[in-house]
Amino acid sequence: MDKKDEPDRGGGGCAIALVIVLMLLPVVYAIGFGPAVWLHKRDVAPEAIEAIYNPLIWAAEAVGQEDRLEQYADWWQ
């Protein structure tokens, strides 16, 4: 069988990049909480910020880590 007859199996780099992005999204979301607190304190879209970050607050409370989240928020105020 010639190489030209084999199907092209390229695009593996794109799949790897997609996996990396999907793995980093939760990290970026959590890190973005601090700047969101800063914006919220300055009344920049407070309703939107609350809606976006309520799941993070709920998750922190569910696992007993709300004190750490509060410490991170305090650092940004």
C-alpha positions in Angstrom: 0.0 0.0 0.0 1.4 3.4 -1.0 1.5 6.2 1.5 -0.8 8.3 -0.7 -3.5 5.7 -0.3 -3.4 5.9 3.5 -5.9 8.3 5.1 -4.5 11.6 6.5 -4.4 11.4 10.3 -3.2 14.9 10.9 -4.9 17.3 13.3 -3.6 15.7 16.5 -2.1 19.0 17.5 -5.6 20.6 17.4 -7.0 17.9 19.6 -4.2 18.3 22.1 -4.8 22.1 22.1 -8.5 21.6 22.7 -7.8 19.3 25.7 -5.4 21.8 27.2 -7.9 24.6 26.8 -10.7 22.6 28.3 -8.4 21.6 31.3 -7.4 25.3 31.9 -10.9 26.8 31.7 -11.8 26.0 35.3 -8.5 27.4 36.5 -9.0 30.6 34.6 -12.6 30.8 35.9 -11.4 30.5 39.5 -8.5 32.9 39.1 -10.9 35.4 37.5 -12.9 35.6 40.7 -10.4 38.1 42.2 -10.6 40.6 39.4 -14.4 40.1 39.4 -14.5 41.1 43.1 -12.5 44.2 42.3 -14.9 45.1 39.5 -18.0 44.4 41.7 -16.7 46.7 44.4 -16.6 49.5 41.7 -20.2 48.7 40.6 -19.1 47.4 37.2 -21.9 45.0 36.1 -22.6 43.7 39.6 -25.5 41.5 38.5 -23.6 39.8 35.8 -20.6 39.2 38.0 -22.9 37.7 40.7 -24.5 35.5 38.2 -21.2 34.3 36.7 -19.5 33.6 40.0 -22.4 32.3 42.2 -21.6 28.7 41.1 -18.0 29.1 42.4 -19.3 30.5 45.7 -21.8 27.7 46.0 -19.0 25.1 45.3 -16.7 26.6 47.9 -19.4 26.6 50.5 -20.4 23.0 49.6 -16.8 21.7 50.3 -16.2 24.0 53.3 -13.6 26.2 51.5 -15.5 29.5 51.7 -12.9 30.9 54.0 -10.2 30.5 51.4 -12.4 32.1 48.8 -13.1 35.0 51.1 -9.3 35.4 51.7 -8.7 35.5 48.0 -11.5 38.0 47.5 -10.2 40.2 50.4 -6.8 40.3 48.7 -8.5 42.0 45.7 -10.5 44.5 47.6 
